[in-house]
Each structure stands twice: as C-alpha cells, then as structure tokens.
Amino acid sequence: MTDTEVCIVGAGPAGASLSLFLSNKKIPHVLLDKAVFPRDKICGDGITVDVMNTLKRMGNGMLEDFIEHSEMDPCWGFAFHSPTGKQIRYDFKDAGFPYAPFFTAKRLELDNYLVSKLNHQYCTFLSQSAVTGINRQENKVDVTYKNKEGETTISCKIIIGAEGEKPIVTRLLGLDHFREKENLIGALRVYYKGVKGFHENRHLEFFYDKKLLPGYFWAFPLPNGEANVGLGMTSTAISAKKANLKNMLADIIENHPVVSEMFADAEPLEKNRGWGLPTATPNRLIAGERYALIGDAAGMIEPFTGKGIGPGMVSGRLAADHIETALQNGDYNLMPYHHHIYKYYKSEIKVGYGLQKTLKYPFVLNNVISLANLGAFKNWSHATMVKSWKQWM
Ligand SMILES: Cc1cc2nc3c(=O)[nH]c(=O)nc-3n(C[C@H](O)[C@H](O)[C@H](O)COP(=O)(O)OP(=O)(O)OC[C@H]3O[C@@H](n4cnc5c(N)ncnc54)[C@H](O)[C@@H]3O)c2cc1C
C-alpha cells in the first residue's frame, strides 16, 4: 500500500505545473517544498510564450487569469545590443497577437501565483517541508521530509525531482549527479529602481559588450518602476577567464555608453546574488525506474537565452502524461519521458548551443546583428517569430 500515487519535491514552476496537470487527470499526489510561499528565486523574471502555452493547456481559465493579473507585466518586444553598439530591436505590438509575447513578473509573485492555483482535491501541498531521505524499493518509494512537526515518511509509487538546481532528489536516489561545465551558466541578479530609457512597449534589453563576451548583461522592466538586472556567462568561460561577474556588472553599469545612461539615476534594491543555470543536454539522464526529474533538476534550461521557466513547466506537462500512462500500465519505468523530452527539445538544444558559440567571437556577433538588421532579413525573422508564436498562443 502507498500513501499517494506521486510525490513531487519542489513547488517552483516545474513542480507546480506538474501538480496542476496531475490534478486535471485526477491523480492524487503530494507536493513538498522546503520554502514558505511567497518565496524569492534568483532569476531574470522573463516569461516566454511557452509559459503562456502551458497555462492555456492547463485550462480552467488559467491563461486568461494570468494575463489579467496586475503583477504580470506585458512586454511587447526585445532588443540585442552588439559589441560595436549596433542594436536589433523587434516589436510585436502590431503583430496581431491576442496578448503580449513576453511578460515579466518577480518570481516571488509568479511562483506564488502558480502555488495559489493548486487543486487541493488532488494535491496535498506541504510547504516548509524539506525532503531529507528517499528509499526507492521494488514496489514503492519512501520519502522522508522534515518540518516543524518533526520527521515523517510517506510512500508513493513515483517520485519526481523538481527541486531546482541543487540536486537533492538525484543525490538521495543515489544517482550520479550530472555536472559538466559546458552545460552550466553562472549568473547574477540585482533588482533596481529608477532605470530609465526602456522602450515604450516595455522591451527586454540584452547587451553583448566586448568586455563581457561570451557573457551578456540584461535589463528587463518590471511593474512598479523596478527592473531586473543581471549578467550571465557559461561556466567554462568563467573558469577560463577567471571572470568576476560582480566586478563586470558594476563596470558595465558605470561605463557602457547606453547602459550608463539608463542607470544614471538608478538605485539597487539589493546586493547582487548569484545562482547556476543547468542547460539542457541529452547526456543527462532524467528518468528511470519509479522516478523522473523536471525543470532545473533535469537541467532543462535553453543554452543561449537562459530561459528555464517555460521548459520547466513544459517538462511538468510532459511528465504528467507519462506518469498517467505508467500508473495505468503498472510499469513505473519513466524512460519514455526521458526520450520524449530530448526529442521535443532536440532542435532547440542544437540551435541554442550553436548561438552560444557565436558569443565567443565578437566579429561574428557584430556581423550577425548587422545582417539581421537588413530590412528583408529583419522582416523575414519578425514574420517567422510571429508565425511560430501564434501557434503557441
Ligand atoms: C540569474 C538567473 C536568471 C534567469 N532568468 C530567467 C528568465 O529570465 N527567464 C526564464 O525563463 N528563466 C530564467 N532563469 C532560469 C529559471 O530561474 C529556472 O529555470 C526556473 O526557476 C526553474 O524552475 P524549477 O521549478 O525547476 O526550480 P525552482 O524554481 O528552483 O524551484 C525549486 C523548488 O524546490 C524547492 N526545494 C529545493 N530543495 C528542496 C528539498 N530538499 N525539499 C523540498 N523542496 C525543495 C525549493 O524551495 C524551490 O521552491 C534564470 C536563472 C537564473 C539563475
């Protein structure tokens, strides 16, 4: 006998999405998180169209509710600024979308929003409950967690690791922890107020300065006149260059001709804080007998942009389908989920690492941005994005 069908460790966007999809399938489950919500998570706070697509698939008015929510800030475009100061800017305000293709929201708000939508008929949500032990047996998995009331063990048929970048489930399952520098980005975030010069349609701004490459700097507008500001670089480059991201961030804010203007009257609201971004690679095993990993625990982040909220939620959605099949068939090996994920993201992973490589070569990046700005190419790429995103909306 087990206490529940599925136990999910971590209620970030990946774990909360999986919970919502399992509830739609009427599958009882326990969702554990060591934090108390609302809780912060170091992130760029950029929300992409795959998030909206996942909300749409959740049904129950989730998408409509999300786009009306005051903490979700619609952003209608983005700009890449090249090392020589050229910029390519895409605006989608007049593209005929039903809503903005990007949003920003502090993770404090977004993650709390998703948790507030959990369906308590099927989901037992235990916050402030840290998983401390996992014992995978032939016919069940025992999961031990610790909270104010002490230590408790529950049994489930399937355990899901959605615990983010610090791989507690992987470790407790006794699996090898995949950690290759080529598949990791290091990044810093600082919230600011008073950043000026954002585009009137609230664009996401990416800066590829020569001193930062292959790293990049971002500034994203947030509600209430605040901004999410940060810097990211692959771990291989951080080691090779002995890069100090904190100093680089300060330098670009002070000295970059466009950035320094934007930050002339700006004030940081916190000290900069760092976190790792595990990027997607099929070399990472993300499922097996009675377990699967989703979101950052599975290293689902897109390698070029650092986007992980959408892939985390998509991996939750796909995992729910495979869990349903496993429970129906009584065959708890979730390797079909592993194969499904890497088939689904095959081209995105290939293109992402390809684009990541261009960041090593400023002249290539300059040429790409100059070429991309040519009228015909820009119209074509704009139309291509519009066409593909409309399918997601
Ligand atoms: C600086 C930075 C900028 C980024 N910018 C963007 C961006 O703009 N857009 C984007 O899409 N992505 C971005 N990402 C990536 C994004 O933040 C992650 O991909 C995303 O948070 C993954 O969600 P998740 O649900 O897998 O994990 P998380 O959001 O990390 O959630 C994991 C949860 O597990 C819980 N947990 C951990 N250990 C335990 C335990 N032992 N017991 C119980 N619970 C536990 C934690 O409390 C947490 O709530 C960025 C990342 C960084 C570091």
The ligand as an SDF file (V2000), in Angstrom:
LIG
                    3D

 53 58  0  0  0  0  0  0  0  0999 V2000
   20.1660   34.6710  -12.7150 C   0  0  0  0  0  0  0  0  0  0  0  0
   19.1560   33.8340  -13.4280 C   0  0  0  0  0  0  0  0  0  0  0  0
   18.3410   34.4080  -14.4070 C   0  0  0  0  0  0  0  0  0  0  0  0
   17.3480   33.6380  -15.0460 C   0  0  0  0  0  0  0  0  0  0  0  0
   16.4990   34.2610  -15.9100 N   0  0  0  0  0  0  0  0  0  0  0  0
   15.4780   33.5830  -16.4560 C   0  0  0  0  0  0  0  0  0  0  0  0
   14.4940   34.2490  -17.2220 C   0  0  0  0  0  0  0  0  0  0  0  0
   14.5040   35.4730  -17.3860 O   0  0  0  0  0  0  0  0  0  0  0  0
   13.5090   33.5110  -17.7900 N   0  0  0  0  0  0  0  0  0  0  0  0
   13.4270   32.1530  -17.6100 C   0  0  0  0  0  0  0  0  0  0  0  0
   12.5280   31.5410  -18.1760 O   0  0  0  0  0  0  0  0  0  0  0  0
   14.3330   31.5100  -16.8330 N   0  0  0  0  0  0  0  0  0  0  0  0
   15.3350   32.1720  -16.2340 C   0  0  0  0  0  0  0  0  0  0  0  0
   16.2130   31.5400  -15.4070 N   0  0  0  0  0  0  0  0  0  0  0  0
   16.0310   30.1000  -15.1430 C   0  0  0  0  0  0  0  0  0  0  0  0
   14.8840   29.8480  -14.1520 C   0  0  0  0  0  0  0  0  0  0  0  0
   15.0770   30.6360  -12.9920 O   0  0  0  0  0  0  0  0  0  0  0  0
   14.8080   28.3640  -13.7760 C   0  0  0  0  0  0  0  0  0  0  0  0
   14.9200   27.6070  -14.9420 O   0  0  0  0  0  0  0  0  0  0  0  0
   13.4930   28.0440  -13.0600 C   0  0  0  0  0  0  0  0  0  0  0  0
   13.4330   28.6310  -11.8010 O   0  0  0  0  0  0  0  0  0  0  0  0
   13.3240   26.5300  -12.8980 C   0  0  0  0  0  0  0  0  0  0  0  0
   12.1610   26.2500  -12.1580 O   0  0  0  0  0  0  0  0  0  0  0  0
   12.0680   24.9210  -11.2810 P   0  0  0  0  0  0  0  0  0  0  0  0
   10.6500   24.7910  -10.8550 O   0  0  0  0  0  0  0  0  0  0  0  0
   12.7000   23.7980  -11.9770 O   0  0  0  0  0  0  0  0  0  0  0  0
   13.0190   25.1710   -9.9980 O   0  0  0  0  0  0  0  0  0  0  0  0
   12.9650   26.2930   -8.8640 P   0  0  0  0  0  0  0  0  0  0  0  0
   12.2310   27.4680   -9.3320 O   0  0  0  0  0  0  0  0  0  0  0  0
   14.3650   26.4590   -8.4140 O   0  0  0  0  0  0  0  0  0  0  0  0
   12.1170   25.6070   -7.6920 O   0  0  0  0  0  0  0  0  0  0  0  0
   12.6410   24.5260   -6.9560 C   0  0  0  0  0  0  0  0  0  0  0  0
   11.8620   24.4090   -5.6420 C   0  0  0  0  0  0  0  0  0  0  0  0
   12.3290   23.2450   -4.9380 O   0  0  0  0  0  0  0  0  0  0  0  0
   12.3760   23.5200   -3.5550 C   0  0  0  0  0  0  0  0  0  0  0  0
   13.3190   22.5940   -2.9030 N   0  0  0  0  0  0  0  0  0  0  0  0
   14.6670   22.5370   -3.0580 C   0  0  0  0  0  0  0  0  0  0  0  0
   15.1860   21.5800   -2.2710 N   0  0  0  0  0  0  0  0  0  0  0  0
   14.1400   21.0110   -1.6000 C   0  0  0  0  0  0  0  0  0  0  0  0
   14.0270   19.9810   -0.6280 C   0  0  0  0  0  0  0  0  0  0  0  0
   15.0940   19.3190   -0.1410 N   0  0  0  0  0  0  0  0  0  0  0  0
   12.8130   19.6690   -0.1560 N   0  0  0  0  0  0  0  0  0  0  0  0
   11.7000   20.3220   -0.6020 C   0  0  0  0  0  0  0  0  0  0  0  0
   11.7600   21.3230   -1.5030 N   0  0  0  0  0  0  0  0  0  0  0  0
   12.9520   21.6630   -2.0040 C   0  0  0  0  0  0  0  0  0  0  0  0
   12.8280   24.9800   -3.4980 C   0  0  0  0  0  0  0  0  0  0  0  0
   12.4590   25.6000   -2.2790 O   0  0  0  0  0  0  0  0  0  0  0  0
   12.0990   25.5920   -4.7060 C   0  0  0  0  0  0  0  0  0  0  0  0
   10.8700   26.1800   -4.3500 O   0  0  0  0  0  0  0  0  0  0  0  0
   17.2150   32.2630  -14.7410 C   0  0  0  0  0  0  0  0  0  0  0  0
   18.0480   31.6700  -13.7820 C   0  0  0  0  0  0  0  0  0  0  0  0
   18.9980   32.4480  -13.1240 C   0  0  0  0  0  0  0  0  0  0  0  0
   19.8590   31.7980  -12.0640 C   0  0  0  0  0  0  0  0  0  0  0  0
  1  2  1  0
  2  3  1  0
  2 52  2  0
  3  4  2  0
  4  5  1  0
  4 50  1  0
  5  6  2  0
  6  7  1  0
  6 13  1  0
  7  8  2  0
  7  9  1  0
  9 10  1  0
 10 11  2  0
 10 12  1  0
 12 13  2  0
 13 14  1  0
 14 15  1  0
 14 50  1  0
 15 16  1  0
 16 17  1  0
 16 18  1  0
 18 19  1  0
 18 20  1  0
 20 21  1  0
 20 22  1  0
 22 23  1  0
 23 24  1  0
 24 25  2  0
 24 26  1  0
 24 27  1  0
 27 28  1  0
 28 29  2  0
 28 30  1  0
 28 31  1  0
 31 32  1  0
 32 33  1  0
 33 34  1  0
 33 48  1  0
 34 35  1  0
 35 36  1  0
 35 46  1  0
 36 37  1  0
 36 45  1  0
 37 38  2  0
 38 39  1  0
 39 40  1  0
 39 45  2  0
 40 41  1  0
 40 42  2  0
 42 43  1  0
 43 44  2  0
 44 45  1  0
 46 47  1  0
 46 48  1  0
 48 49  1  0
 50 51  2  0
 51 52  1  0
 52 53  1  0
M  END
$$$$
